[in-house]
Amino acid sequence: MDREADNGDWHRNLVEKLATDALRERKRARRWGIFFKLLTFAYLVAVFIVLVPDEWSDTGMGKSKPHTAVVDLEGLIAHGEKASADNVITGMRDAFEDENTEAVILRINSPGGSPVQSSYMYKEILRLREKYPDTPLYAVVSDVCASGGYYVASAADEIYVDESSVIGSIGVLINGFGFVDAMEDFGVERRLMTAGSHKGILDPFSPLSEFDKEHVSDLLANLHKTFIEAVKAGRGDKLKGDDTELFSGLFWNGKEGIALGLADAIGSTSYVAREIVGVEETVDFTAKEDPFERLARRFGAATGEAFARFSGFGGGLELR
């Protein structure tokens, strides 16, 4: 009898323990379920905020009355970057096309970058200025407006800087490294095979020939000439000083830039909107990029860069 009683107690305890454990697991699962639901909700809210249409935002509401439009050109000028021609041109078009835009400010903080992307923006700005002759365009420099950034700025009606802004650097460069002597020191043999007698030009592990130097120098000179012509067309008689100084690749602070005719006056975005345009209300027309598209573009750019390096053309040609 005692054995049967003990067995009964044992079974009861086991059942109670299993039931308690099951109940505990259900509570734990419920808590985790609530946590993941809250996490998902927070994620959706974050995505909604990032992707919210302009017309729902405060700046979008401001488009219904006269305003000064602002478009940012910030960072490295390159395809797939924030300061790509696609992004900046989209913002510029939206700004000019808005019927309540009194003037457009292109706010620049860029060290330069791709000559092609810079040229795209320069040409589109000229087209928009011709299409909307009653809408002035002002470039306002914050920290840096150098090289490709200045290429774009020179298309504006006027350029405003801060005393401490850096402006200029009108030149072209292509850079890399040479490891020929280092390879010899380590006893490493370079085995480069190409189809095309000059396909290996600028290979960092091969000697730089006179032909390579002359060919690349001619390429840079032609790009530099195009850059200079664009600046002269944009700034015209405002430019002062000797060409050998202005287009040497040197850069200056804001006051020096004004003295050389690279800029017109001291002024910030708010100053230009208030004092020059006469409409203090500003609306940001900078293109808001879809983060998923940006991620996809970055992946594509990384793949393209890897291919470029594999194919042998890994040098960086830049207006910087």
Sequence and secondary structure as in RCSB ss.txt:
>XXXX:A:sequence
MDREADNGDWHRNLVEKLATDALRERKRARRWGIFFKLLTFAYLVAVFIVLVPDEWSDTGMGKSKPHTAVVDLEG
LIAHGEKASADNVITGMRDAFEDENTEAVILRINSPGGSPVQSSYMYKEILRLREKYPDTPLYAVVSDVCASGGY
YVASAADEIYVDESSVIGSIGVLINGFGFVDAMEDFGVERRLMTAGSHKGILDPFSPLSEFDKEHVSDLLANLHK
TFIEAVKAGRGDKLKGDDTELFSGLFWNGKEGIALGLADAIGSTSYVAREIVGVEETVDFTAKEDPFERLARRFG
AATGEAFARFSGFGGGLELR
>XXXX:A:secstr
 HHHHHHHHHHHHHHHHHHHHHHHHHHHHHHHHHHHHHHHHHHHHHHHHHH  GGGSHHHHGGGS EEEEEEEES
 B TTSTT HHHHHHHHHHHHH TTEEEEEEEEEE  B HHHHHHHHHHHHHHHHH TTS EEEEEEEEEETHHH
HHHTTSSEEEE TT EEE    EEE    HHHHHHHT       SSTTTTTT TTS   HHHHHHHHHHHHHHHH
HHHHHHHHHHGGG  S HHHHTSS EEEHHHHHHTTS  EE  HHHIIIIIIS   EEE      HHHHHHHHHH
HHHHHHHHHHHT   EEEB 
